[in-house]
Amino acid sequence: MVEANFHPFRAACADAGNEVQRGIATYRALTGVPPEEADIATDSNFDCHVLASILAAASMDGGALPERAGLSGHELAALLDHHFPSVGVKVSEQLLAFKCDENDEIAMVRDLLLKQRSTEGRIGSWLAAMIARRAIEPNHLWEDLGLRNRGELSRLLSRHFAPLAARNNNNMRWKRFFYRALCEDEGLVMCTTPVCTQCNEFNLCFGEESGESRMAERRRDVLLRTARPVISVDWPV
C-alpha cells in the first residue's frame, strides 16, 4: 500500500527540475506510463488520463495536493480508490482531514459546471471542482489541467459537460467562455461590443492556444540546462 504523502503526492522542492519530476512521477504512478504515451482511445481511458493529468499538474505546484486539485481529502481518496484501484494509494490521515476553502470565483465556476453535467457517477462533480480550482491559475486552462493540448480539454468538456460545451459554438477560449456564460446566466453583459469581431479584446477571447504542455515544456527546459556545457575561466590574479 502506497501512502499518498510520499513522493508523487507530497510537496517537494520547488525548483524546475523537481517540478517536472514530481508531475511525471505522479502521472506515471497512477497510470503506469508517462503522459506522452497515454492511450485515450476509449472514454474510460480518457477519463483516467484527465484525472491523472490534473493531479500531476496540481502536484507540480507544491503545497497540499487536495487544495491545488480543488478537492477535499476524502474526495481525493474516493477518486483514487474508484479510478486507480490497482495503484493501492492510501491517503494519509493528514490529507484526509483536509477541507478546501474555496473562494466565490471558484464556487461560481464549479456550480456552472455542476448544472451542466452530462455523465453519470461522481466523476462529474469531481471534475467540476477540479476544473474550477485550476481555472484560477494564470495559464491556458488546458495547461493548468496538465493536459497535452486544447483538444483534450474540448473533449473533456464535451463528454462531461455537454450542454455547456455546446454553447461555445464560436470556439472561444474556455476560461473566457466560462465567465461569459456566468454573466449571461445572470442577465449581465460582459462584453463592450455586441459583435465579437468588433471588440478590441478579440484576441484575448479567441487567440491561439497551442503550445507544449507544462510538463513537456519544463522537461525540455531542464534537459537543455543540464546539457549546456559549463565553461570555466581562469581569471588572472
C-alpha positions as MATLAB code, in Angstrom:
seq = 'MVEANFHPFRAACADAGNEVQRGIATYRALTGVPPEEADIATDSNFDCHVLASILAAASMDGGALPERAGLSGHELAALLDHHFPSVGVKVSEQLLAFKCDENDEIAMVRDLLLKQRSTEGRIGSWLAAMIARRAIEPNHLWEDLGLRNRGELSRLLSRHFAPLAARNNNNMRWKRFFYRALCEDEGLVMCTTPVCTQCNEFNLCFGEESGESRMAERRRDVLLRTARPVISVDWPV';
ca = [
       0.000    0.000    0.000;
       1.396    3.384   -1.002;
       0.989    6.386    1.285;
      -0.373    9.411   -0.581;
       2.005   11.768    1.173;
       5.101   10.072   -0.222;
       6.958   11.198   -3.356;
       4.417   11.557   -6.148;
       1.828   13.093   -3.821;
       3.832   15.275   -1.483;
       5.211   18.744   -1.982;
       8.916   18.561   -2.743;
      11.478   21.143   -3.780;
      10.156   23.986   -5.907;
      12.936   24.144   -8.494;
      12.000   23.420  -12.106;
      13.700   20.045  -12.245;
      11.826   18.700   -9.264;
       8.568   20.176  -10.556;
       8.870   18.184  -13.750;
       9.952   15.016  -11.994;
       7.140   15.344   -9.472;
       4.482   15.822  -12.152;
       5.704   12.976  -14.343;
       6.173   10.694  -11.322;
       2.612   11.421  -10.168;
       1.144   10.700  -13.603;
       3.214    7.564  -14.046;
       2.434    6.282  -10.553;
      -1.272    6.493  -11.373;
      -1.289    5.232  -14.964;
       1.897    3.205  -15.373;
       3.058    5.250  -18.389;
       4.440    8.760  -18.993;
       1.923   11.382  -20.220;
       3.122   11.309  -23.823;
       2.297    7.590  -24.062;
      -1.260    7.835  -22.757;
      -3.819    5.734  -24.634;
      -7.043    7.743  -24.709;
      -8.928    5.798  -27.377;
     -11.747    4.774  -25.024;
     -13.766    7.085  -22.789;
     -12.701    5.250  -19.631;
      -9.022    5.533  -20.550;
      -9.521    9.184  -21.403;
     -11.141    9.855  -18.016;
      -8.193    8.259  -16.204;
      -5.784   10.308  -18.325;
      -7.622   13.529  -17.462;
      -7.728   12.823  -13.726;
      -4.075   11.777  -13.622;
      -3.110   14.872  -15.621;
      -4.903   17.222  -13.242;
      -3.347   15.574  -10.189;
       0.077   15.707  -11.849;
      -0.304   19.418  -12.633;
      -1.501   20.100   -9.088;
       1.465   18.218   -7.636;
       3.838   20.358   -9.691;
       2.584   23.487   -7.928;
       3.682   22.270   -4.489;
       1.637   22.659   -1.332;
      -1.253   20.446   -0.273;
      -2.363   18.324   -3.217;
      -6.107   18.386   -2.365;
      -6.118   22.200   -2.275;
      -4.241   22.521   -5.560;
      -6.574   19.978   -7.159;
      -9.755   21.536   -5.732;
     -10.861   18.526   -3.670;
     -11.212   17.667   -0.016;
      -9.040   14.904    1.372;
     -11.964   12.470    1.393;
     -12.863   13.348   -2.209;
      -9.269   12.751   -3.284;
      -9.232    9.379   -1.515;
     -12.524    8.364   -3.155;
     -11.301    9.431   -6.597;
      -8.068    7.447   -6.258;
      -9.913    4.390   -4.975;
     -12.502    4.491   -7.766;
     -10.342    5.287  -10.793;
      -6.907    3.981   -9.782;
      -7.637    0.984   -7.511;
      -4.693   -1.077   -8.761;
      -2.220    1.564   -7.585;
      -3.226    0.994   -3.969;
      -2.708    4.591   -2.823;
      -3.593    5.179    0.811;
      -4.235    8.843    1.584;
      -2.584    9.914    4.823;
      -4.679   10.946    7.821;
      -3.334   14.472    7.462;
      -4.587   14.758    3.877;
      -7.887   13.029    4.700;
      -8.652   15.803    7.158;
      -8.030   18.485    4.528;
     -11.009   20.646    3.547;
     -10.943   23.114    0.670;
     -11.508   26.781    1.460;
     -12.873   27.825   -1.909;
     -13.484   31.429   -2.841;
     -16.567   32.813   -4.580;
     -14.941   32.711   -8.010;
     -14.142   29.006   -7.736;
     -17.610   28.245   -6.392;
     -19.319   30.076   -9.272;
     -17.405   28.191  -11.976;
     -17.892   24.870  -10.146;
     -21.648   25.426   -9.850;
     -21.855   26.429  -13.520;
     -20.263   23.120  -14.463;
     -22.305   21.083  -11.980;
     -25.550   22.301  -13.534;
     -24.373   21.141  -16.976;
     -23.183   17.591  -16.221;
     -23.817   15.018  -18.938;
     -22.334   11.822  -17.441;
     -23.364    9.629  -14.527;
     -21.476    8.988  -11.321;
     -19.252   11.122   -9.123;
     -16.665   11.965  -11.749;
     -18.697   14.937  -12.990;
     -18.747   16.556   -9.546;
     -15.045   15.850   -9.010;
     -14.153   17.318  -12.396;
     -16.330   20.383  -11.833;
     -14.455   21.129   -8.614;
     -11.059   20.397  -10.114;
     -11.613   22.467  -13.267;
     -12.959   25.394  -11.243;
      -9.916   25.371   -8.941;
      -7.402   25.072  -11.750;
      -9.170   27.851  -13.692;
      -7.820   30.473  -11.261;
      -4.245   29.610  -12.259;
      -2.621   32.022  -14.768;
      -2.005   29.849  -17.848;
      -4.356   28.500  -20.513;
      -6.849   26.213  -18.798;
      -5.702   23.095  -20.674;
      -2.161   23.770  -19.447;
      -3.139   24.201  -15.812;
      -5.159   20.987  -16.023;
      -1.975   19.224  -17.136;
      -3.496   18.214  -20.480;
      -1.417   17.809  -23.615;
      -3.371   20.232  -25.809;
      -6.577   22.245  -26.035;
      -8.301   19.462  -27.951;
      -8.198   17.264  -24.865;
      -9.932   19.996  -22.849;
     -12.629   20.354  -25.501;
     -13.175   16.589  -25.464;
     -13.353   16.592  -21.665;
     -15.979   19.333  -21.575;
     -17.994   17.869  -24.455;
     -18.054   14.495  -22.699;
     -18.848   15.503  -19.129;
     -20.488   18.942  -19.538;
     -22.058   18.643  -22.977;
     -24.843   21.280  -22.690;
     -22.333   23.931  -21.647;
     -19.727   22.885  -24.226;
     -22.320   23.067  -26.995;
     -22.906   26.744  -26.200;
     -19.323   27.565  -27.170;
     -20.124   27.369  -30.867;
     -17.577   30.046  -31.814;
     -14.656   28.222  -30.172;
     -13.968   30.899  -27.574;
     -11.181   30.217  -25.111;
     -12.722   28.030  -22.441;
     -11.795   30.093  -19.423;
     -13.194   33.240  -21.015;
     -16.261   31.290  -22.104;
     -16.987   30.190  -18.532;
     -17.089   33.778  -17.315;
     -19.160   34.896  -20.276;
     -21.631   32.078  -19.561;
     -21.829   33.125  -15.907;
     -22.645   36.678  -16.936;
     -25.249   35.586  -19.467;
     -26.920   33.273  -16.953;
     -27.214   36.218  -14.555;
     -28.575   38.502  -17.273;
     -25.397   40.581  -17.302;
     -23.284   41.757  -20.227;
     -19.526   41.136  -20.010;
     -18.631   42.401  -23.481;
     -18.278   46.023  -24.552;
     -19.448   45.375  -28.120;
     -22.333   43.263  -29.409;
     -20.204   41.677  -32.162;
     -17.019   39.807  -31.235;
     -15.131   40.775  -34.394;
     -15.539   44.461  -33.490;
     -14.130   44.040  -29.994;
     -10.661   45.291  -29.020;
     -10.197   42.181  -26.833;
     -10.947   39.684  -29.607;
      -7.546   38.009  -29.326;
      -7.979   37.517  -25.571;
     -11.127   35.500  -26.197;
     -10.283   33.712  -29.435;
      -6.489   33.815  -29.717;
      -4.204   30.855  -30.352;
      -3.955   28.291  -27.537;
      -1.379   25.944  -28.994;
       1.973   25.068  -27.478;
       3.695   22.486  -25.342;
       2.133   21.094  -22.199;
       3.537   22.351  -18.900;
       5.338   19.087  -18.197;
       6.773   18.782  -21.697;
       7.934   22.399  -21.774;
       9.574   22.334  -18.361;
      11.109   18.932  -19.002;
      12.645   20.301  -22.216;
      13.997   23.374  -20.395;
      15.601   21.206  -17.729;
      17.224   18.955  -20.337;
      18.586   21.996  -22.174;
      20.057   23.409  -18.973;
      21.696   20.130  -17.985;
      23.065   19.611  -21.496;
      24.620   23.086  -21.683;
      28.427   22.878  -21.290;
      29.975   24.569  -18.304;
      32.801   26.931  -19.259;
      35.313   27.810  -16.600;
      37.506   30.881  -16.910;
      40.772   31.272  -15.032;
      40.997   34.985  -14.260;
      44.480   36.468  -13.828;
      45.412   37.369  -10.262;
];
